[in-house]
């Protein structure tokens, strides 16, 4: 049987990852990366995506007509039927047509899904979810998203937006979230929340090894810089991580109590880079959740790494 390939695109708040994936084995044949960049005209956004796709196809030595289709996992709410990114707070776009321009350019089918939904699909088929039919995937990076698997299948909910754990209201009169609401978990436990914590303390005169690495105006700090600061024993960064992880632990406890999953899979840039965050969040989750489900749930790291979303996005092509 000839090999089947698809292009997967992970379209996030800070970067665009694209790759060619073997649909039967999950093998990443090629990969490319581009910066998401500042919000701009829709056409410019699509150009950035196509640039990443073109590089991935060249590296794989394939033409567009040789792939089954293009799958896009986008960090936001999507309309799967129309192929539109409806709202993406961390990207800065609304009502962005994605599938039609990509289908027109490459002459293949295109399907869109939420980025964490796509990553969850990847972990289900080829990662940490292979031996579990009831789990929740939670990815922590610029924002926080999750995907739900029930009886071995993705659960999307009535309007297709199930799994928005980052926008569970944690404190009704709390911090402003990127979505515009107050008190979302994402505003307390994401990498963005960690960066804003550090910016606030630096502005008050605190010292930190990340002072020269953080964007003080936008509150942006990469996961790698956070990990390095933690390894160096930077007190401010460690305090920010501990606080964010404590909040995430409470969020995980709510997931355990409400859904009672067999497994919770955690991934994303902050989880991969910072063991301290994962360890504290896992510990606090089991301390705060109901005793019996807390004993039974497994909390593990994702296995597919930074390209889980690329692999999962390609698999959305196969699913459709």
C-alpha positions in Angstrom: 0.0 0.0 0.0 1.5 3.4 -0.9 2.2 5.8 1.9 -0.3 8.5 2.6 0.7 12.0 3.6 -1.0 15.2 4.8 0.2 18.6 5.7 -0.4 19.7 9.3 -0.3 23.3 10.5 -0.1 24.4 14.1 -1.2 28.1 14.1 -0.5 29.6 17.5 -0.1 32.9 19.3 3.7 33.2 18.7 4.6 30.7 16.0 3.3 28.8 13.0 4.6 25.2 12.7 4.0 23.2 9.5 5.0 19.7 8.6 4.3 16.7 6.3 3.0 13.7 8.2 2.7 10.1 7.4 -1.0 9.4 8.1 -0.5 5.7 8.8 2.5 5.9 11.2 2.3 9.5 12.6 5.9 10.0 11.4 6.9 13.7 10.9 8.5 13.7 7.5 9.5 17.3 7.5 8.9 20.5 9.5 9.2 24.2 9.2 8.6 27.2 11.5 7.6 30.8 11.1 6.6 33.6 13.5 2.9 34.4 13.8 3.8 38.1 13.9 1.6 41.0 14.8 -2.1 41.0 13.7 -2.4 42.3 10.2 -4.5 42.0 7.1 -6.0 38.5 6.6 -4.0 38.1 3.4 -0.7 38.6 5.3 -1.6 36.0 7.8 -2.4 33.5 5.1 0.9 34.3 3.4 2.8 33.4 6.6 1.0 30.0 6.7 1.6 29.3 3.1 5.3 30.1 3.5 5.6 27.5 6.3 3.7 25.0 4.2 5.9 25.6 1.1 9.1 25.0 3.2 7.7 21.8 4.7 6.7 20.4 1.2 10.1 21.3 -0.2 11.9 19.5 2.7 9.7 16.5 2.2 10.4 16.5 -1.5 6.7 16.4 -2.2 4.3 18.4 -4.3 0.9 19.6 -3.0 -0.9 17.1 -5.3 0.8 14.2 -3.5 -0.7 14.9 -0.1 -4.2 13.9 1.0 -5.0 17.4 2.3 -4.1 20.2 4.7 -5.1 20.3 8.3 -4.9 23.4 10.4 -5.0 23.6 14.2 -5.6 27.2 15.2 -5.4 28.7 18.7 -9.0 29.9 19.0 -12.6 29.1 18.3 -13.3 27.7 14.8 -16.1 27.1 12.4 -15.2 23.7 11.0 -18.0 23.7 8.4 -16.9 27.0 6.9 -13.2 26.6 7.5 -13.0 29.9 9.4 -11.0 30.9 12.5 -13.8 32.7 14.3 -12.0 34.3 17.2 -8.4 34.0 18.4 -7.6 36.3 21.3 -3.9 35.3 21.5 -3.4 35.7 17.7 -5.4 38.9 17.3 -7.7 37.9 14.4 -11.5 37.3 14.0 -13.5 35.7 11.3 -10.4 34.7 9.3 -11.1 32.4 6.3 -8.4 29.8 6.4 -9.4 26.7 4.4 -10.8 28.3 1.3 -7.6 30.3 0.4 -5.4 27.3 1.2 -7.6 24.9 -0.8 -7.5 27.4 -3.7 -3.7 27.7 -3.6 -2.8 24.0 -3.2 -5.8 22.4 -4.9 -6.4 19.9 -2.1 -9.0 19.7 0.7 -8.4 21.7 3.9 -9.9 21.1 7.3 -9.6 23.3 10.4 -9.8 22.5 14.1 -8.8 24.1 17.4 -5.1 23.7 18.0 -5.4 21.7 21.2 -8.1 19.6 19.7 -5.6 18.7 17.0 -2.8 18.0 19.5 -5.2 15.8 21.4 -5.9 13.8 18.3 -2.1 13.3 17.9 -1.7 12.1 21.4 -4.7 9.8 21.1 -3.4 8.1 18.0 0.3 8.2 18.5 1.2 9.6 21.9 0.4 9.4 25.6 -3.3 8.7 24.9 -2.8 5.5 23.0 -3.8 3.2 25.8 -6.6 5.3 27.3 -10.1 6.0 26.0 -11.0 8.6 28.6 -8.6 11.5 29.0 -8.2 15.2 28.9 -5.2 16.9 27.1 -4.2 20.3 28.5 -1.6 22.4 26.8 0.0 25.4 28.5 1.8 28.1 26.5 0.7 31.6 25.5 -2.7 30.5 26.6 -4.3 27.4 28.1 -6.4 25.0 26.0 -7.6 21.4 26.4 -9.1 18.6 24.4 -11.5 15.9 25.7 -11.5 12.3 24.7 -14.5 10.1 25.6 -14.8 6.5 24.7 -11.8 6.8 22.4 -13.2 9.7 20.4 -12.8 13.5 20.5 -15.6 15.2 22.3 -16.3 18.7 20.8 -19.6 19.6 22.6 -22.8 21.2 21.3 -21.2 24.2 19.6 -17.8 22.5 18.9 -16.0 24.5 21.7 -15.7 21.9 24.4 -12.4 21.9 26.3 -11.9 25.6 26.8 -10.4 25.0 30.3 -8.4 28.2 30.1 -11.6 30.2 30.2 -13.1 28.6 33.2 -13.9 31.6 35.4 -11.6 31.3 38.3 -12.1 34.6 40.0 -15.2 36.6 38.9 -13.6 40.0 39.7 -10.0 39.0 38.9 -7.5 39.6 36.3 -8.4 40.5 32.7 -7.9 37.6 30.3 -6.9 37.9 26.7 -10.5 36.9 25.8 -11.8 40.0 27.4 -13.4 38.3 30.4 -12.3 38.7 34.1 -10.8 35.9 36.2 -10.2 33.1 33.6 -7.7 30.4 34.6 -5.6 31.4 31.7 -5.0 34.8 33.3 -3.4 33.1 36.3 -1.7 29.9 35.1 -0.5 30.4 31.5 3.1 31.4 30.4 1.6 34.9 29.7 0.5 35.0 33.3 4.0 34.1 34.5 5.5 36.8 32.3 3.1 39.4 33.5 3.8 38.5 37.1 7.5 39.0 36.5 7.0 42.3 34.6 5.0 43.6 37.6 7.7 42.7 40.1 10.5 44.1 37.9 8.5 47.4 37.6 8.5 47.5 41.3 12.2 47.2 41.6 12.8 43.5 41.9 15.8 41.9 40.2 15.9 38.9 37.9 18.1 37.1 35.4 15.3 37.4 32.8 15.3 41.2 32.9 17.1 41.4 29.6 15.0 38.6 28.0 11.5 39.7 28.8 9.4 42.1 26.7 8.4 44.6 29.4 5.8 46.3 27.2 4.0 43.2 25.9 4.7 40.8 28.8 6.3 38.1 26.6 8.9 35.7 27.9 9.8 32.4 26.1 9.5 29.1 27.9 13.2 28.4 27.3 14.2 31.6 29.2 11.9 30.6 32.0 13.4 27.2 32.3 17.0 28.7 32.3 16.0 31.1 35.0 14.5 28.4 37.2 17.7 26.2 36.7 19.8 29.2 37.7 17.8 29.6 40.9 16.2 32.9 40.0 13.9 33.7 42.9 11.4 35.9 41.0 10.9 33.4 38.2 10.6 30.5 40.6 8.0 32.4 42.6 6.0 33.2 39.4 6.1 29.6 38.3 5.0 28.3 41.7 2.1 30.6 41.8 0.9 29.8 38.3 1.3 26.1 38.9 -0.7 26.3 42.1 -3.6 27.9 40.2 -3.3 25.2 37.5 -3.5 22.5 40.1 -6.8 23.9 41.2 -8.0 23.9 37.6 -6.9 20.2 37.2 -8.7 19.3 40.4 -11.9 20.7 38.9 -11.4 18.6 35.8 -10.8 15.5 37.9 -13.9 16.1 40.0 -16.2 17.0 37.0 -15.1 14.6 34.3 -13.4 11.8 36.3 -10.9 11.0 33.5 -8.6 8.0 33.5 -5.7 10.2 32.5 -4.7 13.9 32.2 -2.0 14.6 29.6 -0.2 17.9 29.9 1.9 19.4 27.1 2.8 22.7 25.6 5.9 24.9 25.8 5.8 25.6 29.5 5.2 22.0 30.4 8.1 20.8 28.2 10.5 23.4 29.5 9.7 23.6 33.2 9.5 20.4 35.3 8.8 22.5 38.4 5.5 23.7 36.9 4.3 20.2 36.0 5.3 18.8 39.4 3.5 21.4 41.5 0.4 21.4 39.3 0.2 17.6 39.5 0.7 17.5 43.2 -1.8 20.2 44.0 -4.4 18.6 41.7 -4.4 15.4 43.6 -4.5 17.3 47.0 -7.5 19.3 46.0 -9.6 16.8 44.0 -11.9 14.3 45.6 -10.0 11.5 47.1 -11.1 8.5 45.1 -10.8 9.9 41.6 -7.6 11.7 42.6 -6.0 8.3 43.5 -7.0 6.7 40.2 -6.2 9.5 37.7 -2.8 9.4 35.9 -1.2 12.8 35.2 1.4 12.5 32.6 3.3 14.5 30.0 2.5 14.6 26.3 4.8 12.4 24.2 4.8 14.1 20.8 6.5 17.3 21.9 6.4 20.6 20.1 4.9 19.0 17.0 1.9 17.3 18.6 -0.3 20.0 17.0 1.2 19.5 13.5 0.8 15.7 13.7 -2.7 16.0 15.1 -3.7 18.6 12.5 -2.7 16.3 9.7 -4.7 13.5 11.3 -7.8 15.8 11.1 -7.5 15.3 7.4 -7.7 11.5 7.8 -10.7 11.8 10.2 -12.6 13.9 7.7 
